Amino acid sequence: MDETGRQALSKALLQRAPLWQAARERAVRLERGYTEDAADAARLADDYRLLAHDVARARELMPGSRTLAYLESAYARAHATLSRGALNLPSAVRQYLRQDLPAAMRWLVPYLWWTTLIFVITAVAGYALVARYPDMIAMFAGPDMISSVESGKLWTEGMLNVVPSSVLSVQIFANNIVVSIAAYVLGFLFGIGTLYILGLNGLMLGAVFAFVGQHGLAGELFKFIVAHGCVELSVMCISGAAGAAVGEALVRPGAEGRLESFRRAALRSGIVLLACTVLLVGAGLIEGFVSPNPRFALSVRIAIGVSYWFVMLGFLSGWLARVRPPAFAR
């Protein structure tokens, strides 16, 4: 085919651009689950055939062009919309628990090692700082907390006499969720925010333990924290790891470009953040009903904390979703 013929065919093909745009918009509407026209679903099959034909022609006439890229994008969207079935919530939940969440957690493992290491190092540094210079506790604790500890009491004593457990739980898990979201979102600042939020919380935890230890209350603080803290602190590190992963996608986007790298990392990490929110609700209930209640012995608190931590591992790894209940003989 001579050049004049190719140009004529290309011009004729470009005149079908309004049809491509309409097909793409129809696929987007149906992909989102709604449409103003009931006939859209039937038209989508015709759109798919139209786009498949025109993609083949464009690859021959206009290879490497922006027109071809647009056509291929519209074709891919139409194909995906036709291929997917109707929304099945139980099936979607099973896929999330068995495949999406475990895959996202495996992707986060290298970041999780670093965020956990940062938290542990800063906690040790906070402890050493206040153990060496006790007056430095004023940087990490308020006057009321300091006064309570110096008088021989933890600030957590009597919490249930002031606030009911149900209200306390809601306040706690709402606050924990906000902190975890902050650890995640601050990671978007090229990972620097994650270092700040984890470092600050690590310093505070170590400093407070050193201070209460100087007044003989370290055991009481451990008794208060252990039931909910195993999961709560783990989730904080996981949220920080998710934020750091997004931050690295901005710093080192790779060949796919910064915007696409950010989008992919945000989608993957968002899967993990949803699971973290669920786990924090459970930790908040434990912190509201168990941690401040003096009737629970230390052994019971440790059992609750360790058990919930293993539940967290099973949940994030997908193991719990794969466990089938035993079949009972009738």
C-alpha positions as CSV (number, residue, x, y, z in Angstrom):
1,M,0.0,0.0,0.0
2,D,1.4,3.4,-1.0
3,E,1.6,6.4,1.4
4,T,-1.4,8.1,-0.1
5,G,-3.6,5.1,0.5
6,R,-2.3,4.8,4.1
7,Q,-3.1,8.4,4.8
8,A,-6.6,8.0,3.4
9,L,-7.3,5.0,5.5
10,S,-5.9,6.6,8.6
11,K,-8.1,9.7,8.0
12,A,-11.2,7.5,7.6
13,L,-10.2,5.6,10.8
14,L,-9.9,8.8,12.8
15,Q,-13.4,9.8,11.8
16,R,-14.6,7.0,14.1
17,A,-13.1,8.7,17.1
18,P,-16.5,9.7,18.6
19,L,-17.5,6.1,18.5
20,W,-14.4,5.1,20.4
21,Q,-15.1,7.8,23.0
22,A,-18.7,6.7,23.5
23,A,-17.6,3.1,23.8
24,R,-15.0,4.0,26.4
25,E,-17.5,6.1,28.4
26,R,-20.1,3.3,28.3
27,A,-17.5,0.8,29.6
28,V,-16.6,3.1,32.4
29,R,-20.2,3.5,33.4
30,L,-20.8,-0.2,33.4
31,E,-17.5,-0.9,35.2
32,R,-18.7,1.3,38.1
33,G,-21.9,-0.5,38.3
34,Y,-24.4,2.0,37.0
35,T,-25.8,3.4,33.7
36,E,-28.6,5.7,32.7
37,D,-29.6,3.5,29.8
38,A,-30.5,-0.1,30.2
39,A,-29.4,-0.8,26.6
40,D,-25.8,0.1,27.4
41,A,-25.0,-3.4,28.5
42,A,-26.2,-4.8,25.1
43,R,-24.3,-2.1,23.2
44,L,-21.1,-2.9,25.0
45,A,-20.7,-6.1,23.0
46,D,-20.9,-4.1,19.8
47,D,-18.4,-1.6,21.2
48,Y,-16.0,-4.5,21.9
49,R,-16.2,-5.8,18.4
50,L,-15.8,-2.2,17.0
51,L,-12.7,-1.5,19.1
52,A,-11.1,-4.9,18.4
53,H,-11.4,-4.2,14.7
54,D,-10.1,-0.6,14.9
55,V,-7.2,-1.6,17.2
56,A,-6.1,-4.1,14.5
57,R,-6.3,-1.4,11.8
58,A,-4.5,1.2,13.9
59,R,-1.7,-1.2,14.7
60,E,-1.2,-1.6,10.9
61,L,-1.7,2.1,9.9
62,M,-0.5,4.1,12.9
63,P,1.9,2.0,15.0
64,G,3.3,3.8,18.1
65,S,0.8,6.7,17.8
66,R,-1.2,8.3,20.6
67,T,-4.4,7.2,18.7
68,L,-3.4,3.6,19.0
69,A,-2.6,4.0,22.7
70,Y,-6.1,5.5,23.3
71,L,-7.7,2.7,21.3
72,E,-5.9,0.0,23.2
73,S,-6.9,1.6,26.5
74,A,-10.5,1.7,25.5
75,Y,-10.4,-1.9,24.2
76,A,-8.8,-3.1,27.4
77,R,-11.4,-1.4,29.5
78,A,-14.3,-2.8,27.4
79,H,-12.7,-6.3,27.6
80,A,-12.3,-6.1,31.4
81,T,-15.9,-4.9,31.8
82,L,-17.3,-7.7,29.7
83,S,-15.2,-10.3,31.4
84,R,-16.0,-9.5,35.0
85,G,-19.1,-11.1,36.5
86,A,-21.7,-9.5,38.7
87,L,-20.5,-8.3,42.1
88,N,-20.5,-11.2,44.6
89,L,-19.8,-9.8,48.0
90,P,-19.0,-13.1,49.7
91,S,-16.7,-14.0,46.8
92,A,-15.0,-10.6,46.9
93,V,-14.4,-10.9,50.6
94,R,-12.9,-14.4,50.3
95,Q,-10.6,-13.1,47.5
96,Y,-9.5,-10.2,49.7
97,L,-8.8,-12.4,52.7
98,R,-7.2,-15.3,50.8
99,Q,-5.3,-13.6,48.0
100,D,-5.2,-9.8,48.0
101,L,-4.3,-9.2,51.6
102,P,-1.6,-11.9,51.9
103,A,-0.1,-10.8,48.6
104,A,0.0,-7.2,49.8
105,M,1.6,-8.2,53.1
106,R,4.3,-10.2,51.3
107,W,5.1,-7.1,49.3
108,L,5.4,-5.1,52.5
109,V,7.7,-7.5,54.4
110,P,11.0,-5.6,53.5
111,Y,9.5,-2.3,54.6
112,L,8.1,-3.9,57.7
113,W,11.5,-5.0,58.9
114,W,12.8,-1.5,58.6
115,T,9.9,0.2,60.3
116,T,10.0,-2.3,63.2
117,L,13.7,-1.8,63.5
118,I,13.2,2.0,63.6
119,F,10.6,1.7,66.3
120,V,12.7,-0.7,68.5
121,I,15.8,1.5,68.2
122,T,14.0,4.7,69.1
123,A,12.2,2.9,72.0
124,V,15.6,1.8,73.4
125,A,17.0,5.4,72.8
126,G,14.0,6.9,74.7
127,Y,14.5,4.5,77.6
128,A,18.2,5.2,77.8
129,L,17.7,9.0,77.6
130,V,15.3,9.1,80.5
131,A,17.1,6.5,82.5
132,R,20.2,8.7,82.2
133,Y,18.5,12.1,82.5
134,P,15.2,11.6,84.4
135,D,14.1,15.3,84.0
136,M,13.9,14.7,80.2
137,I,10.6,12.9,80.8
138,A,9.0,16.4,80.6
139,M,9.6,16.2,76.8
140,F,7.4,13.1,76.5
141,A,4.8,13.3,79.2
142,G,2.4,15.9,80.6
143,P,2.5,17.3,84.1
144,D,-0.6,15.3,85.2
145,M,1.0,12.0,84.1
146,I,4.3,12.9,85.8
147,S,2.6,13.9,89.0
148,S,0.5,10.7,89.1
149,V,3.6,8.5,88.7
150,E,5.6,10.4,91.3
151,S,2.8,9.9,93.8
152,G,3.0,6.1,93.2
153,K,0.0,5.6,90.8
154,L,-0.3,5.0,87.1
155,W,-2.5,7.5,85.3
156,T,-4.5,4.6,84.0
157,E,-5.9,3.7,87.5
158,G,-9.6,4.4,87.9
159,M,-10.3,4.9,84.2
160,L,-13.4,2.8,84.4
161,N,-14.7,5.0,87.3
162,V,-14.7,8.0,85.0
163,V,-15.6,6.6,81.5
164,P,-17.7,3.4,80.8
165,S,-15.8,0.7,78.9
166,S,-18.0,1.0,75.8
167,V,-17.3,4.7,75.5
168,L,-13.6,4.3,76.3
169,S,-13.3,1.6,73.6
170,V,-14.7,3.9,71.0
171,Q,-12.4,6.7,71.9
172,I,-9.4,4.4,72.0
173,F,-9.8,2.7,68.7
174,A,-10.8,6.0,67.0
175,N,-7.6,7.5,68.3
176,N,-5.5,4.5,67.3
177,I,-7.0,4.5,63.8
178,V,-6.1,8.2,63.4
179,V,-2.5,7.5,64.5
180,S,-2.2,4.6,62.0
181,I,-3.6,6.6,59.2
182,A,-1.2,9.5,60.1
183,A,1.7,7.0,60.0
184,Y,0.5,5.9,56.6
185,V,-0.2,9.2,55.0
186,L,2.9,10.9,56.3
187,G,4.9,8.2,54.5
188,F,3.8,9.9,51.3
189,L,6.3,12.6,52.2
190,F,8.9,10.5,50.5
191,G,9.0,8.2,53.6
192,I,10.3,11.0,55.9
193,G,6.9,11.2,57.7
194,T,7.0,7.5,58.6
195,L,10.4,7.9,60.2
196,Y,9.0,10.8,62.3
197,I,5.8,9.2,63.5
198,L,7.4,5.9,64.4
199,G,10.5,7.5,65.9
200,L,8.3,9.8,68.1
201,N,6.1,6.9,69.3
202,G,9.1,4.7,70.0
203,L,10.8,7.5,72.0
204,M,7.7,8.1,74.0
205,L,7.2,4.4,74.8
206,G,10.8,3.9,75.9
207,A,10.9,7.1,77.9
208,V,7.6,6.4,79.8
209,F,8.8,2.9,80.6
210,A,12.1,4.2,82.0
211,F,10.2,6.9,84.1
212,V,7.7,4.5,85.6
213,G,10.5,2.0,86.2
214,Q,12.2,4.6,88.4
215,H,9.1,4.7,90.6
216,G,8.5,1.0,90.7
217,L,5.6,1.0,88.3
218,A,7.0,-0.7,85.2
219,G,5.3,-4.0,86.0
220,E,1.9,-2.2,86.4
221,L,2.4,-0.4,83.0
222,F,3.3,-3.7,81.3
223,K,0.2,-5.3,82.9
224,F,-1.9,-2.5,81.4
225,I,-0.4,-2.6,77.9
226,V,0.2,-6.3,77.2
227,A,-3.4,-7.3,76.4
228,H,-3.8,-4.7,73.6
229,G,-0.3,-3.5,72.9
230,C,1.0,-6.6,71.1
231,V,-1.4,-5.9,68.1
232,E,-1.6,-2.2,68.5
233,L,2.1,-1.6,68.2
234,S,2.4,-4.2,65.4
235,V,-0.3,-2.4,63.5
236,M,1.5,0.9,63.9
237,C,4.6,-0.6,62.4
238,I,2.6,-2.1,59.5
239,S,0.9,1.2,58.8
240,G,4.3,2.9,58.8
241,A,5.6,0.2,56.4
242,A,2.6,0.8,54.0
243,G,3.4,4.6,54.1
244,A,7.1,4.0,53.5
245,A,6.3,1.8,50.5
246,V,4.3,4.6,48.9
247,G,7.0,7.0,49.7
248,E,9.6,4.8,48.0
249,A,7.3,4.6,44.9
250,L,7.6,8.4,44.7
251,V,11.3,8.5,45.3
252,R,12.2,5.6,43.0
253,P,9.3,5.2,40.5
254,G,11.1,3.1,38.0
255,A,10.3,2.8,34.3
256,E,6.5,3.0,34.7
257,G,6.7,6.6,35.8
258,R,6.0,8.4,39.1
259,L,2.2,8.7,38.8
260,E,1.6,5.0,37.9
261,S,4.1,3.8,40.5
262,F,2.3,5.9,43.1
263,R,-1.1,4.6,42.1
264,R,0.0,1.0,42.2
265,A,1.7,1.4,45.6
266,A,-1.3,3.2,47.1
267,L,-3.7,0.5,45.9
268,R,-1.6,-2.2,47.4
269,S,-1.0,-0.5,50.7
270,G,-4.6,0.5,51.0
271,I,-5.5,-3.2,51.1
272,V,-3.3,-3.5,54.2
273,L,-4.6,-0.3,55.8
274,L,-8.2,-1.6,55.7
275,A,-7.1,-4.8,57.6
276,C,-5.2,-2.6,60.1
277,T,-8.4,-0.7,60.8
278,V,-10.2,-3.9,61.6
279,L,-7.4,-5.1,63.9
280,L,-7.4,-1.7,65.7
281,V,-11.1,-2.0,66.4
282,G,-10.4,-5.3,68.2
283,A,-7.4,-3.8,70.1
284,G,-9.6,-0.8,71.1
285,L,-12.2,-3.2,72.6
286,I,-9.6,-5.0,74.6
287,E,-8.0,-1.7,75.8
288,G,-11.4,-0.5,76.9
289,F,-12.8,-3.6,78.5
290,V,-9.7,-5.6,79.7
291,S,-6.7,-3.3,80.1
292,P,-8.1,-0.9,82.8
293,N,-10.1,-3.7,84.6
294,P,-8.2,-4.8,87.8
295,R,-10.1,-8.1,87.9
296,F,-8.1,-9.5,85.0
297,A,-4.9,-11.2,86.2
298,L,-1.5,-10.7,84.4
299,S,-1.6,-14.3,83.1
300,V,-5.0,-13.7,81.5
301,R,-3.9,-10.4,80.0
302,I,-0.8,-12.1,78.5
303,A,-2.9,-14.9,77.1
304,I,-5.3,-12.4,75.5
305,G,-2.5,-10.3,74.0
306,V,-0.5,-13.2,72.6
307,S,-3.7,-14.9,71.3
308,Y,-4.9,-11.8,69.5
309,W,-1.4,-11.3,68.0
310,F,-1.6,-14.8,66.5
311,V,-5.1,-14.1,65.2
312,M,-3.6,-11.0,63.6
313,L,-0.9,-13.1,61.9
314,G,-3.5,-15.6,60.7
315,F,-5.7,-12.8,59.4
316,L,-2.9,-11.0,57.5
317,S,-1.4,-14.2,56.1
318,G,-4.7,-15.5,54.8
319,W,-4.5,-18.6,57.0
320,L,-7.7,-17.9,58.9
321,A,-9.7,-17.5,55.7
322,R,-8.4,-20.9,54.4
323,V,-9.3,-22.8,57.6
324,R,-12.5,-24.8,57.2
325,P,-14.7,-25.7,60.1
326,P,-14.9,-29.4,60.9
327,A,-17.7,-31.4,59.3
328,F,-19.9,-32.9,62.0
329,A,-21.6,-36.2,61.3
330,R,-25.4,-36.1,61.3
